[in-house]
Amino acid sequence: MSTTPDVTVVVAVYNTMPALTECLDSLVGQSIGLDRMEIIAVDDGSTDGSGAELDRYAALHPGTVKVLHQANSGGPAGPSNRALDQATGRYVFFTGSDDYMGTEALERMVAMADRNESDVVLGKMVAVGDRSVPRTVFRTTEDKIELIDSGALYAISNTKLYRRALIEKHGMRFSEDLPVSSDMPFTLEAYVHATTVSVVADYDCYYAVRRPDDSNITYRARFEDRLQVCRHVLGLLDRLVGPGKLYDEFALRLLKVDLAWIFGENYLAMDQATRDQCVRATADFLDEYYKDLFERVQDRVAVPQRLRFHCIFRRDVRTLTELVRVDTAKGELPVTFLEGDGAYALYPGFRAETDGLPDKAFQLLGPVTGRLAAGTRLLAAAWELREGQELFLDLTVLLPLAGDTKSAVVRLRSGALPKSVGTSRILPRNAELPPATGEFIRRPAPDGTGTLLTARIPLPAGKAKLGARVYVDVAGSTYEIPIRTRGLPMPLARRWGDTVPYRASANVNPKGRLVITTAPLWEPTPSFRARVRRLLPRFKRKVVR
């Protein structure tokens, strides 16, 4: 090994066998080469054989793998700090002992750092076993990113490449008094001090593994631990940069990720006394750090989370609990209530006199394409023949909407949707639409699941292939929603017309959408002159050749 290795890999270890073996294999197999790296693993009092496995690798790779043993400290901060004290590499990379790395990860990240004089390099993360990993920041490889609007603030774990000189210059170490997420303030401080932060997104660098028993320390955190981390990191950020956009953006991230995490299934698992305590403690924290800030950022928080915080500010445990139950259930999304230019998610507490929650807490401020597509359901399809000459398509569609739904209609439209359209889309302001022909009745669904839209649409006497789509105005935008059949049996093909008979059929395309096809029952026999006219160009082409 050279006197100064390019990179020191720090591994804090506590009871991660057998995953530890895969982690170590991925490290000693790095394409950067053993002569350009050192691995410092600290066994934090493991009892499952992890310490012995580390010693085995140290014996196999002397001079590269260095192992330190210590009594259990209760978290990864202490072992990471001890390894940092021993590190000699130009760069330091931290890895979880149950995760593993892509073979070329360190080589690519060191090359990126050397090329751009980067202080921090993020390598693309891949989730294994339902682990949550950031995605936005890894959309493209970037020589330099800004902290705001890049997604970097949502990639706050320490599994990155850091310039060791930056760490030592600012005396950075992990906070050993934090029970969880001790890497959050460390990474945030590195971001703030860094001149250049780079991203390697064109290679899978880091595989983050969620253990089957959820024993990763992050997933075992108590609400008190989360609040302690949030309080610590906001205090740190206030000291580093003070009030401003970066502070607001990171505070928003804490709301959407760390604080929202408390009030999910973990909250429902608490007994009533613990729920009361959790809400009181979080409300006190919000009063201290978010009293004015929440008004500035709440529009950027999704409705279910926004509502949670409104309930917490009011210390309304009852409504909060009902909301969390509805939001974590595996059923349909709540109905969307339309009024004027506003759209509101009908979660518990909407316009309830006893709760006093403002309409703004329920307001859907972004596109609702997913909500509309998920809740729109075809309930019935049939043909209606009038006097043997006119054929109508009768449809009953459930829309996940309530309130002012008078704009909702069904149109039969030719042409395929753009490939970029998933399940629904917002139409451009100047989009030309075919007229909404037929009869439409809108009435509330008896079970409160939305609006029943009944349509009777005349079919054209001609040859056509038409997609059945719902059109509805929501919060000032017109949405187009292809009607999916969801396994509903379609009516048999139907003939109509006496003089010129036609045939209509209701089909389901490969995407599960309803398509209506009409055509003459048989093609009329062309006249002798028409047949000659069709053949003549072909005959002339043969003569020319």
N, C-alpha and C positions, 0 to 999 in steps of 0.2 A: 504494500500500500504506500502511496506517496505520503509525504510529510503532512500535507493538508488535504484531507479528502474533499471532494466536491460537495458531498451531502452527508449529513448525519440523520439517520432515521431513528426516531424516538418511539419506543413501544412500551406503554404502561400496561402491565399484565396482572390480571386477577381472575383466576378460575375460568379460563376460556378454552380449555381442552374439550374436544379435539380440534376446534376451529383454529387454535393457535398454530397448529402444524401447517395448515394451508396458508396462514398469514406469513409465517417464516419462510416457507418454500417460495412464496411470491416475492419476498424481499431478496433472498440470496440468488434468485434467478433473474434479477433485473439486468436488462441489456446494457446498462451503464457500466457494469463490471464491478467486481468486488474490490478492485484496486482503487476505485474512485468513490467509495462509500464506506461508512461505518454504521453499524447497527448497535444502538444502546437500548437494551431491554431491561426494565426494572420490574422484578417480581414483587408485588405488593402483598406478600404473605399468602400466596395461593395455597390451597389445600387439596387440589385435584390433580396434582402432578405437573402443573404448568411450569413450576420452577425447574423440575428435572428436565423437562423438554427444552427449556431455554439453555440449560447447561449442556445438553446434548448438541445443540446447534453451535454453541460456543466452541466445543471441542472439535466439531467438524470444520469450522471456519475460524481458526485462530487469527487474531489480528483484525478481523472484520466484525464479528459478533462479540459484544461485551455484555456481560450479565451482572446486574446488581441485585442483591436480595435485601429486603427490609421487612419489618413487621407491618401488618396491615394498617394503612392510613385512613381508609374509609372512602377513597375516591382516587381518580386519576391525576389530580393536580399535584400532589406530593411526588409521586414517581416521575411525572413529567419534568418537574423542577429539578429533581436530582439528576436526571439524564441531561438536562440543559446545562447544568454545572459542569458536566463531563464532556460536552460536545466540542468537536474541533472542526467540523465541516464548514465550508463557506455558506452553505445553506442548511436548513433544518426542515425535515418533514416529519409530521406526527401521524401515526396510524393507530387505529384501534386494533387490539389484539385478536378480535374476532372478525376483522375485515381482511381484504386482500387486495393486491394491486395488479394492474395490467403490466405485462412484461416490459414494455417500453416507457412506462410512466415517468420514472425519475429521469431518464435520459432526455425525454421530450421537455419536461418541465425545467430542468437545469439549462438546456439549450435555449429555451424561451427567456429565462431570466438573464442569461449571459448576453443574449442578443439585444435585449431591451433595457438592461440594467434594472430589472424588476426587483422590487422589495418583497412582493407577494405574488405567487402564481397559483391560480386555481386550476386543478386538473379535473376533467369531467368525471362526475360521480354517477354510479349505476346502482339502482336499488336491488337488493336481493332479499327475498322473503318478506315482502310488503313493508320494507323500510322506506321511510319518507326521505327523499333527497331533493335538493333544489334543482330546477330545470331551466328557468329563464336565463340565468347567467351563462349557461352552457349552450346557448343556441348557436353561437359562432365563436371561432378562435379569434382573440383580440390581443394585440400587442399592449394596448392600454385601455382601461375602462374607467369610467367615473363611478363613484360609489352609489350615487343616486340615479335611479331609473335603469340601472344595468342588471338588477337582481342580486348584486353582491351582498346587500344587507340581509338577504334571505339565505345566504350561504355563509353561515357564521360559525360553523364548526372549525376545529383547528386542523383538519385534514388537508393541509395546504403546504406549499413550499415557501419558507420564509428566509430572507437574508439574515444570517446570524448577526452580522454587524448591526443591523437595525434593532434586533432584540437586545443586544448588549448596550447599545448606545442609550436606549431609553430604560434600561433596567427592567425589562418586561419579564414577568413570571406569572404563573397561574395562581389564582386566588384560592388558597387552601382552606379558607373558611367557608367557601360555597359548597353546599352538599351536592349540587348537580350543576351542569352547564358551566363549569369553571373555564371552559375554552371560549365562551362567548365574550367576556371582557378582554381576554387575551387577543382574540382575532380582531375585535373592534378597535382596540388600541393600535394594532399593527396596521389596519386599514387607514386610520387617521394619520399615522406617522409616515406612511409609505408615499414615496414620490410617484412610483409606477406600480399599478396592479394589473397583471396580465391573466389571460385565460387560455388554456389548452382545451379546446372542445372537440377536436377532430380525432380524438382517441379516447377510449374508455380507460381512464387512469385508475380510478378507485372504486372498488366494489364494497358498498356499505351493506352489511348483513344484519337483518333483524333476527335475533335468536327465537327459536320456536316457543320458548317459555317466557318471552318478553323480559328476560333478565338484564337486558341492556339498561344501564343506570338511568338513562333519560326516560325510559318508559315506566320506571318505578318511582318517579318523583312525586312527592306530596305537594299539595297546593301551597303550603307554607314555604317549601323549597323554591317553588317557581316565583313566588312573590319576593323572596329574598334576592334571587338572581336579578329580577327585573329592577328592584330598588337599587341594587349595587351597580348595575350597568348604566342606568340612567344618571346616577350620581357621577360615575366615571365620565360619561359623555359630556355632562354639564361642565366638569372640570377641564376636559380636553378642548372642547369647541364652544361651549356655552349655548345659549338659545339660538335657534336658526333652523334652516331647512334640514340640515343633516340630523339634528336632534329630533325634529318633528317626524322625519321619515323613519328613523329607527324606533321612535316611540310608537308609530303606527304599526311597524313590523311586530313589535311586542304584543300589541292588541290583537292582531290578526292571527298570530301563531302561538306565542307562549301563554298569554292570558286566556285566549279562546280555548286552548287545549284543556284548561282546568274544568271548563263547563261543558263537557261532553259526557261520554259514558262513565268517565271517572266520577263525575259529579253525581250521577244517578246511583252509583254504587255506594255512596256515602249514606250513613244514617241521618235522621233528621237533625240531630244536634250538630253533627259535623257540617251538614249543609249550611245551617244557620251561621256557624262559626266561619265557614269559608266565604260566605257572602259578606259578612261584616268585615272580615279582614281585607277582602278585595275592594270593597267599597271605600274603606279607609285609605287604601293605596291609591285608588282612582281619585279620591278627593285631594290627595296630596300632590299627585303628579299630572292628572289629566283634567282637572276641573275646567280649565279654559281650552286646553289643547283638544279635548274631545270634540268640541264644537267645530274646530278647524278641519279635523280629519275624518269625522264620522261618515261623510258621504262616500268615502273610499273604502268603507267596511261593508261587507255583504250583509244583507238584511238579517239573517239569523244571528250573526255575531253582534251586529249593531243593537239588535233588540236585547240580547243578553246584557250588554253593558248599560242600556237604559234601565233595565230591571235592577241591576246591581247598584247603580247610583241611587235608586230609590229603595234599596234593601228589600225588594219585593221577592221573597223566596218562593211564594206560592206560584206566581205567574212565571217566574224563571224556571221552576221545576217543570211546569206544564209545557213551556216552550221547548226545553231541552228534550223532553220525552217525544214531542212531535218531530223535532228536527233530527233526532237520532234514529227514529223509526225507519224501517226499510220500505215504507209505502210511497205513495205519490207525494209530490210537492204540494204545498198548500195552494188553494185557488188564488188567482190574481184578480183583485177588485179594480175595476176601471171607473174613473170619475174625472171628467174633464181631460186635462192633459196629464193626469197622474195615474200611476199603476201601483197597487199596494198588495203585498203578500199577506193573506189572511191568516196570520199566526195568532195564537191565543193572545187576547188582550186588545185586539183591534177595536177601537172606539168603545171600549168597555168603560162605563162610568166609574167603576170602582178602581180601575187600574191607572187611569190618567196618563197613559202613554201617548205621546204625540204622533200624529199621522206620519211625520217625517221618519220616525223609527221604523215604519213598515214600508216606506216608499222604495220601489225598485227603480234605481237610477241608471242602470245600464241596459244593454240588450237583454231581452227575455226569450231569445230563440230557443234555448234549451228547455225552459219551463213550458213553453207552448207546445213544442214537439213532444215532450214526454207525456203531457197530459191530454193531448188530442187523440181521441179514440173513435173509430167507426163502430157504431152499435148496430146498424141495420142498413141493408141495401136491397132494393127491389125495383122491378119495372112496373110502370103503370101505362096501360094501353087505352087510348081514348078513341072510340068509334073505329078502331082498326087502322087508323091513319096516322095518329100522333103517338109517339112513344116518349115517356118521361122516365127519368131516373130519380128514384126516391131514396134519399139518404138521411140517416139520423146520425149526427156526430156530437160527441161529448167534447165540449171545450172547457179547459181549466180556467174559466173566466166567470166573473160575476159583475154586477153593476151595469154600466152603460155598454151593452154589447150590440147595439143596433147596427154597427158597421159590419158585423160578421156575415159573410156570404160564402157560398161555394161556387167556384167557376170551373168549367172544363176548358183546359188550356192546352194548345198544341205545343210541341217542342219540349225537349228534355231540359231539366234544370242544369245549370252549370255544374261541372264536376266538383267545384270548390264548395258547393252547398251541401251541408250535412243533412240535418233534419228539418230545418226551416231557415228563412232568411228575411232580412229587412229589405224592402224594395227601394230603389232610388226614388227621389221625389218626383222625377219626370217620367217614371215608368208608365208605359202604355198598357192598359189592361183591357181584355175583352169585356163587353157589358155583362153585368150580372143579371142573366135572364132566369126567369122562373119565379117560384113562390118560396118565401123563407119565413119560418116561424122560429122565434127564440123564446125559450122559457127556462126558468131555473130547474135544475135537476132536483128531483124529490129528495135525494139523500145529501144535498148540499155540496156535491162534488164539482159543481160548475154550471154550465149552461148547455141545454140541449138545443142544437141547431138542426131543424128539420128543413130539408131542401127538396123541392120538386123542380127538376131542370129538364126542359125540352131538348131532345136529341136532334141534331141536324140530320137531314136526309142527304147523306153524302158519304164519301169515304174519308175517314178521319181517325186519328189516334190521339186521344185527349187525356191528359192527366187531371185527376180530380184533386183540387186544392182549396183549402180554406184561406180566405183573406179577411184580415181584421185589423182595425186601427188600435194601437196601444201606445199611449203616452206620446202622441204626435207622429208615430211611425206606422207604416203599413207593413204588416207581416204576411208572408206567403208560407203556408204550411201544407206540404204534401200529405194527403190522407193515407195513413198506413192501415192495412186491414187487420193486422195483429192476429192472423189465423181465422178470422171470421169467414164462414163459407160465403161464396159469391153466388148470386142468382144465375140460373142457367141462361144461355144465349137466347135472345128473343127476336122473332121476326115481326116486322110491321110493314104496312103499306100494301095496297092491292095492285094498282097500276104498275108501279115500279117497287117491288118488294126489297126491303133492306133487312140487314141482320145486325144486332147489337150484342156485344159481349162485354162482361166485366172481368178483367184479368188482374193479376198481381205481378208486378215486375220483379226483377231480382232483388231490388231494395225493399220489397214488401209494400210498395205503394200501389194504390188503386189506379188502373188505367182503363178507360172506356174506348172500345174500338167499334166503329160503324163502317159498313160497306154494303154495296148492292149485293143482294142474295146471289145473283150471277151477273157476270159482265155481259152487256149487250153485244150481239154479234155485229162486227163492223161491216159497213157496206162494201161492195166490190171496189168502188172508187177509193175508199179509205185504205183497203188492203193494198191496192196498187201503190198508193201514195207512200205507204210505209216501206214497201219493198223497193221502190224506185231509187232512193238514195243509196241503198246497199248495192244495187245493180250497177249504178254509175261508178261507185267506188271501185268495184271489181274491174270495170272496163278501163278506168284510168290506170290501174296498176298494170 
